[in-house]
Amino acid sequence: MSAQAKTLPGRYYTDPEIFQKEIETFFFQMWISSGRSEQIANPGDYYLCEVAGESILVTRDNANEVKAFYNVCRHRGTRMCREEQGKFAGRIQCPYHGWTYGLDGRLVGAPHMEEAAFRREDYPLHAVHLGVWDGSIFLNLSARAKPLAEQLGDLPKKFAPWRLQDLRLHEQRVYEVKANWKLIVSNYNECLHCPILHPMLSRVSDSMSGNNDPPQPTYIGGSMEFRAGAQTMSVDGVRRRDYLPCLSAEQRKLVLYYAIYPNLFLSLHPDYVMAHRLWPLAVDRTRVVCEWYFHPQEMAKPDFRADDAVEFWDATNREDWEISEWSQKGVSSRAYEPGPYSTREGLPMAFDRMILGRERGSS
């Protein structure tokens, strides 16, 4: 890495036009993580996903296939569903004029449209490209989406021992961070700040340990090791749950941290997995959804507890969000100018270079 590599100019964090271009480039052209299959376990179950002002309806049809549609009626364009999640009674009906759709998106009922020229098959809900990887549901709003497998690269093989598809959600917490989404990504991908900002984390994990993978076009990440005596990332480092079943002895000693562009962070621990999803709301505001997943056999035990992991990361999250907000204030100053990266900040630097490269490619 060049010693002269520097951070991005301030306008990349403050300019609404650059922000909107990034939304088009990353959130409308790439696969984005939207939720988990378990959220829609049965036909008719649904959840809504808000993507930069677009409302996407994700549901499961009667053939047990997961589907995604724009939440827009084909009659007069009304947004149909309002609740963030729920269950359809076998159909999707617009509350305005009663146009009704099957769970597969077909228009099955259109009151007062008896004219001979009208054909119901010409007006299905607008579908969104959808892919599922190990229980995670991805959406792509591009008209010509490339296969999800191309974006994931070698990650499915790399993460296979954690068997993400077997894990189940225990808790979700939602945060609104007053910072540009890229500042949150950069913060997640380096731990030089950990000894200063994260005293609890630094007691159980060595910020200078582990190895980073060579940066890839669609993800960055690497591993960190526990300090002597610690077995997991929790308030005291004590592991109160069995190891995830398929991990090797070496994998039990590590935590993996990966940012999968543009909006998913996966933190893979020996006994649980944590995920963050980023939803940019404005150039200086980001909604972050954090979820903790555990093995269902552990969750079924009468003495199961997870507060040690949840409270540990909730406190660490809040420390990260606060410093990201202070970073947003700093890069908004007229005094800010790009600063040099150290040789141990290769992942944030690679993320910045990816941002610039895709900007040039989409021009």
PLY file of the C-alpha trace (Angstrom):
ply
format ascii 1.0
element vertex 363
property float x
property float y
property float z
element edge 362
property int vertex1
property int vertex2
end_header
0.00 0.00 0.00
1.29 3.44 -0.91
2.41 5.56 2.05
0.52 8.43 0.42
-2.88 6.68 0.46
-5.39 9.07 2.01
-8.97 9.18 3.16
-11.78 10.42 0.93
-12.51 14.13 0.49
-15.20 15.52 2.76
-17.77 15.85 -0.02
-18.11 12.04 -0.10
-19.74 12.26 3.32
-21.69 15.50 3.00
-22.80 16.03 -0.61
-26.42 14.92 -1.23
-25.73 14.46 -4.95
-22.87 12.05 -4.29
-25.05 10.26 -1.76
-27.84 9.80 -4.30
-25.39 8.51 -6.88
-24.08 5.99 -4.33
-27.61 4.82 -3.63
-28.10 4.17 -7.35
-24.69 2.51 -7.72
-24.66 0.34 -4.61
-28.17 -0.11 -3.26
-30.00 -0.31 -6.59
-27.34 -2.16 -8.63
-25.86 -4.63 -6.12
-27.44 -7.40 -4.06
-28.49 -6.05 -0.66
-29.20 -8.08 2.47
-32.83 -7.56 3.47
-33.70 -10.14 6.12
-33.89 -13.83 7.00
-35.95 -16.72 5.63
-37.23 -17.49 9.13
-39.07 -14.15 9.12
-41.40 -15.60 6.48
-41.51 -19.23 7.53
-45.01 -19.92 6.15
-47.00 -18.99 3.02
-48.50 -15.53 3.42
-45.92 -14.31 5.93
-44.30 -11.06 4.80
-42.01 -8.23 5.76
-41.36 -4.83 4.24
-37.92 -3.59 3.29
-37.32 0.14 2.81
-34.54 0.82 0.30
-33.81 4.53 -0.18
-37.47 5.49 -0.42
-38.59 2.32 -2.21
-40.84 -0.08 -0.30
-40.24 -3.74 -1.16
-42.62 -6.49 -0.10
-40.98 -9.86 0.66
-43.31 -12.83 1.12
-43.64 -16.60 0.68
-46.17 -17.93 -1.83
-48.30 -21.06 -1.70
-45.59 -23.05 -3.48
-43.24 -22.16 -0.58
-41.18 -19.91 -2.87
-39.81 -16.63 -1.51
-40.90 -13.67 -3.63
-40.25 -9.93 -3.64
-42.31 -7.16 -5.21
-42.48 -3.41 -5.22
-45.16 -2.40 -2.72
-47.04 -0.55 -5.46
-50.50 -1.37 -6.79
-50.70 -1.62 -10.59
-53.95 0.34 -10.65
-53.28 3.84 -9.35
-49.87 3.25 -7.77
-50.98 3.17 -4.15
-48.61 1.72 -1.57
-50.52 -1.34 -0.39
-48.95 -2.67 2.81
-48.23 -0.38 5.74
-47.20 -2.72 8.59
-43.53 -3.69 8.67
-44.40 -7.38 8.93
-47.44 -9.57 9.09
-49.39 -12.33 7.36
-51.61 -12.17 4.29
-54.85 -14.13 4.27
-53.89 -15.90 1.05
-53.83 -12.75 -1.07
-52.47 -9.21 -1.30
-55.16 -6.56 -1.62
-54.80 -2.85 -2.25
-56.81 -0.86 0.33
-57.71 1.84 -2.21
-59.83 0.16 -4.93
-59.53 -3.48 -3.99
-57.20 -4.76 -6.71
-56.14 -8.17 -5.45
-52.99 -10.19 -6.14
-51.94 -13.75 -5.46
-48.93 -14.38 -3.25
-47.02 -15.03 -6.47
-47.79 -11.48 -7.67
-50.45 -12.33 -10.26
-53.41 -9.99 -10.49
-56.45 -12.10 -9.61
-59.09 -9.45 -9.04
-59.70 -5.97 -10.50
-63.12 -4.51 -9.66
-64.86 -2.40 -12.34
-62.38 -3.44 -15.03
-64.74 -5.60 -17.05
-63.89 -3.96 -20.38
-62.94 -6.52 -23.01
-59.61 -4.80 -23.67
-58.41 -5.28 -20.09
-56.27 -8.36 -19.38
-55.41 -9.19 -15.78
-52.27 -11.08 -16.84
-50.83 -7.79 -18.12
-50.76 -6.26 -14.60
-48.87 -8.42 -12.11
-46.99 -6.78 -9.28
-43.55 -5.55 -10.31
-41.12 -8.25 -9.20
-37.72 -7.68 -7.62
-34.78 -10.05 -8.13
-34.36 -12.23 -5.05
-31.73 -14.69 -3.87
-31.25 -16.71 -0.68
-27.91 -17.66 0.82
-27.78 -19.77 3.98
-31.01 -18.29 5.31
-30.27 -14.67 4.34
-32.57 -13.04 1.77
-30.93 -10.71 -0.75
-32.65 -8.30 -3.13
-31.44 -6.67 -6.32
-33.40 -3.76 -7.78
-31.42 -3.66 -11.01
-33.26 -4.52 -14.21
-30.37 -6.81 -15.22
-29.07 -8.35 -12.02
-26.04 -10.61 -12.13
-26.26 -13.85 -10.12
-25.97 -13.47 -6.35
-23.19 -16.07 -6.39
-20.95 -13.65 -8.31
-21.23 -11.04 -5.57
-20.68 -13.53 -2.74
-17.59 -15.06 -4.35
-15.90 -17.58 -2.04
-17.79 -16.52 1.10
-20.32 -19.41 1.07
-17.46 -21.91 1.21
-15.52 -19.84 3.75
-18.50 -19.52 6.11
-19.93 -23.03 5.60
-18.70 -24.39 8.99
-20.88 -21.83 10.82
-23.99 -23.22 9.05
-25.77 -19.89 9.09
-28.93 -21.48 7.69
-29.35 -23.50 10.91
-29.17 -20.54 13.28
-32.19 -18.64 14.55
-32.80 -15.05 15.56
-32.71 -14.37 19.30
-32.81 -10.58 19.44
-32.84 -7.53 17.18
-31.91 -3.96 18.06
-32.30 -0.96 15.77
-30.15 2.16 15.88
-30.31 5.45 14.01
-26.83 6.84 13.53
-26.24 10.45 12.52
-23.42 9.57 10.14
-22.81 8.71 6.51
-23.04 4.98 5.82
-19.42 4.82 4.58
-18.07 6.07 7.92
-19.82 3.15 9.62
-18.34 0.67 7.15
-14.84 2.09 7.60
-15.13 2.01 11.39
-16.24 -1.64 11.36
-13.22 -2.67 9.30
-10.41 -1.59 11.59
-9.71 -2.04 15.27
-6.86 0.39 15.83
-9.43 2.45 17.70
-10.45 -0.48 19.94
-8.00 0.07 22.84
-9.19 3.68 23.07
-12.91 3.36 22.44
-13.77 -0.22 23.43
-12.32 -1.11 26.86
-14.69 -4.06 27.31
-13.87 -5.48 23.87
-10.14 -5.00 24.43
-10.28 -7.09 27.61
-11.33 -10.20 25.67
-9.84 -9.71 22.19
-6.44 -8.57 20.91
-6.92 -5.77 18.37
-3.50 -6.46 16.83
-4.14 -10.18 16.30
-5.55 -12.18 13.42
-5.24 -11.78 9.68
-7.10 -9.89 7.01
-8.06 -11.44 3.70
-6.84 -9.71 0.55
-9.58 -7.15 -0.27
-12.13 -8.35 -2.83
-14.33 -6.29 -5.17
-17.45 -7.16 -3.15
-16.22 -7.70 0.41
-13.46 -7.12 2.94
-12.75 -8.81 6.23
-10.57 -10.98 8.39
-10.11 -12.57 11.80
-9.21 -11.61 15.36
-8.09 -13.79 18.24
-9.16 -13.96 21.87
-6.97 -12.89 24.71
-5.75 -15.64 27.03
-8.64 -17.12 28.99
-11.44 -15.66 26.83
-13.58 -18.02 24.72
-16.10 -15.70 23.14
-17.02 -12.05 22.76
-19.09 -11.31 25.85
-18.99 -9.09 28.90
-16.46 -11.36 30.60
-15.22 -13.62 27.80
-16.85 -16.67 29.38
-18.59 -19.00 26.91
-21.97 -20.01 28.31
-23.11 -21.94 25.24
-21.76 -24.92 23.35
-19.58 -24.26 20.34
-21.43 -24.16 17.03
-21.44 -27.83 15.96
-19.28 -27.85 12.82
-16.38 -25.59 13.80
-12.82 -26.87 13.85
-10.55 -26.45 16.85
-8.85 -23.55 15.10
-12.12 -21.81 14.18
-13.20 -21.95 17.82
-10.31 -19.63 18.69
-11.28 -16.85 16.26
-13.92 -14.27 15.48
-14.43 -13.39 11.82
-15.53 -9.88 10.81
-16.64 -9.33 7.22
-18.31 -6.43 5.44
-20.23 -7.67 2.40
-20.95 -4.68 0.18
-22.97 -2.66 0.37
-24.94 -3.19 3.58
-24.15 -6.41 5.49
-21.67 -6.97 8.31
-21.25 -10.56 9.51
-19.47 -11.26 12.78
-18.98 -14.99 13.24
-18.22 -16.16 16.77
-17.54 -19.65 18.12
-20.99 -19.86 19.71
-23.16 -17.34 17.86
-23.33 -15.01 14.86
-24.12 -11.31 14.78
-25.25 -9.39 11.70
-25.61 -5.67 10.99
-27.64 -4.31 8.07
-27.11 -0.71 7.01
-29.95 1.34 5.53
-28.85 4.84 4.45
-31.59 7.38 5.16
-29.75 10.55 4.14
-26.22 11.67 3.43
-25.62 12.03 7.18
-28.04 9.49 8.64
-28.08 5.68 8.63
-30.43 3.13 10.16
-28.55 0.10 11.49
-30.33 -3.15 12.31
-28.31 -5.50 14.51
-29.34 -9.14 15.04
-27.98 -12.01 17.15
-28.37 -15.62 15.97
-27.87 -18.78 18.04
-28.19 -22.48 17.43
-31.77 -23.66 18.10
-30.54 -26.54 20.26
-28.92 -24.00 22.57
-31.98 -21.77 22.55
-34.14 -24.73 23.59
-32.13 -25.38 26.75
-33.88 -24.22 29.96
-30.75 -22.41 31.12
-30.07 -20.68 27.77
-28.99 -17.08 28.11
-27.60 -14.59 25.62
-27.60 -11.31 27.51
-23.82 -11.57 27.96
-23.33 -11.39 24.19
-26.17 -8.99 23.40
-25.27 -6.43 26.07
-21.59 -6.68 25.19
-22.22 -5.81 21.56
-24.95 -3.29 22.28
-22.46 -1.31 24.37
-19.77 -1.70 21.70
-22.22 -0.69 18.97
-23.13 2.48 20.81
-19.45 3.36 21.23
-18.99 2.90 17.47
-22.07 4.92 16.57
-20.98 7.79 18.80
-17.50 8.03 17.27
-19.01 7.72 13.78
-21.22 10.71 14.56
-18.21 12.68 15.75
-16.41 11.68 12.55
-19.37 12.99 10.56
-19.10 16.31 12.36
-15.36 16.45 11.69
-15.43 15.65 7.97
-18.17 18.29 7.59
-15.76 20.99 8.75
-14.14 23.36 6.26
-10.87 22.50 7.97
-11.07 18.81 7.07
-8.80 17.49 4.35
-7.93 13.87 3.51
-5.51 12.33 6.00
-2.98 9.52 5.50
-3.77 5.89 6.18
-1.38 3.81 8.27
-0.10 0.49 6.97
-2.58 -1.26 9.30
-5.61 0.43 7.76
-5.62 -1.58 4.55
-9.29 -2.55 4.71
-10.74 0.98 5.08
-8.35 2.12 2.36
-9.53 -0.71 0.07
-13.15 0.27 0.76
-12.44 3.87 -0.24
-10.71 2.73 -3.43
-13.72 0.53 -4.23
-16.03 3.52 -3.78
-13.94 5.57 -6.19
-13.63 2.72 -8.69
-17.36 2.07 -8.88
-17.98 5.80 -9.14
-15.76 5.94 -12.21
-17.33 2.80 -13.63
-20.86 4.17 -13.32
-20.05 7.59 -14.80
0 1
1 2
2 3
3 4
4 5
5 6
6 7
7 8
8 9
9 10
10 11
11 12
12 13
13 14
14 15
15 16
16 17
17 18
18 19
19 20
20 21
21 22
22 23
23 24
24 25
25 26
26 27
27 28
28 29
29 30
30 31
31 32
32 33
33 34
34 35
35 36
36 37
37 38
38 39
39 40
40 41
41 42
42 43
43 44
44 45
45 46
46 47
47 48
48 49
49 50
50 51
51 52
52 53
53 54
54 55
55 56
56 57
57 58
58 59
59 60
60 61
61 62
62 63
63 64
64 65
65 66
66 67
67 68
68 69
69 70
70 71
71 72
72 73
73 74
74 75
75 76
76 77
77 78
78 79
79 80
80 81
81 82
82 83
83 84
84 85
85 86
86 87
87 88
88 89
89 90
90 91
91 92
92 93
93 94
94 95
95 96
96 97
97 98
98 99
99 100
100 101
101 102
102 103
103 104
104 105
105 106
106 107
107 108
108 109
109 110
110 111
111 112
112 113
113 114
114 115
115 116
116 117
117 118
118 119
119 120
120 121
121 122
122 123
123 124
124 125
125 126
126 127
127 128
128 129
129 130
130 131
131 132
132 133
133 134
134 135
135 136
136 137
137 138
138 139
139 140
140 141
141 142
142 143
143 144
144 145
145 146
146 147
147 148
148 149
149 150
150 151
151 152
152 153
153 154
154 155
155 156
156 157
157 158
158 159
159 160
160 161
161 162
162 163
163 164
164 165
165 166
166 167
167 168
168 169
169 170
170 171
171 172
172 173
173 174
174 175
175 176
176 177
177 178
178 179
179 180
180 181
181 182
182 183
183 184
184 185
185 186
186 187
187 188
188 189
189 190
190 191
191 192
192 193
193 194
194 195
195 196
196 197
197 198
198 199
199 200
200 201
201 202
202 203
203 204
204 205
205 206
206 207
207 208
208 209
209 210
210 211
211 212
212 213
213 214
214 215
215 216
216 217
217 218
218 219
219 220
220 221
221 222
222 223
223 224
224 225
225 226
226 227
227 228
228 229
229 230
230 231
231 232
232 233
233 234
234 235
235 236
236 237
237 238
238 239
239 240
240 241
241 242
242 243
243 244
244 245
245 246
246 247
247 248
248 249
249 250
250 251
251 252
252 253
253 254
254 255
255 256
256 257
257 258
258 259
259 260
260 261
261 262
262 263
263 264
264 265
265 266
266 267
267 268
268 269
269 270
270 271
271 272
272 273
273 274
274 275
275 276
276 277
277 278
278 279
279 280
280 281
281 282
282 283
283 284
284 285
285 286
286 287
287 288
288 289
289 290
290 291
291 292
292 293
293 294
294 295
295 296
296 297
297 298
298 299
299 300
300 301
301 302
302 303
303 304
304 305
305 306
306 307
307 308
308 309
309 310
310 311
311 312
312 313
313 314
314 315
315 316
316 317
317 318
318 319
319 320
320 321
321 322
322 323
323 324
324 325
325 326
326 327
327 328
328 329
329 330
330 331
331 332
332 333
333 334
334 335
335 336
336 337
337 338
338 339
339 340
340 341
341 342
342 343
343 344
344 345
345 346
346 347
347 348
348 349
349 350
350 351
351 352
352 353
353 354
354 355
355 356
356 357
357 358
358 359
359 360
360 361
361 362
